[in-house]
C-alpha cells in the first residue's frame, strides 16, 4: 500500500523555483525539504495530486511572502539541523505521486503527524 501524503508533512523534493522556470529550466537543481499543503486523491483515476511549498534557509527577499518556521516546529518536522527556515508561500510546485519521477509512492515524510502544519 502506498503512503498517504498529508498536508503539513515535510518531504524531500527537487523544487523548481519560479525564477528557474522563467529561465527555461525544467527540473529543480537540488533536493530540498518541501511542505505538502494540498494532497488530494482523484476519485476518477485514484492518483494523488500534491501542491508543495519550498522550505529554505535563505531569509526571504522583501517582495517575497514566507513564514518563518518556529524552532520547535522545525525540530518536529525533522529539520533540526537547519538554523532558521522559512516556508515560501507565494509559489508552489505541483506533482502527481503516481506519475512523478521524483516522489516514490511509498516515500515517508521526515516527520510524524504532530509536525508543523502550514496554515
QUIQUI-V960159 format. One line per field, one symbol per residue. ss: DSSP state (2 for helix, 1 for strand, 0 for the rest). phi: phi as a letter, one per 40 degrees, with the letter a starting at -180 (. if undefined). burial: # if it has 16 or more other ideal C-beta (glycine too) atoms within 10 Angstrom, else .. Layout:
ss=???
phi=???
burial=???
This chain:
ss=00000000011110000222220000000001111111111000000111111111000000000111002222220000000001110000111122200000000000000000000
phi=.ccccbdgcbbcaccbcdcccccgcbbccacacbbcbbbbccccbgcbcbbbbcbbccdccdccbabccddccccccgbccccbabccbcaabbabdcbccbbcdccbccaccccdbcb
burial=..#.#..######.###..........#....#####.#........#########...#.....##.#...#######.....#####..##.#.#....##...#.#.#...##.#.
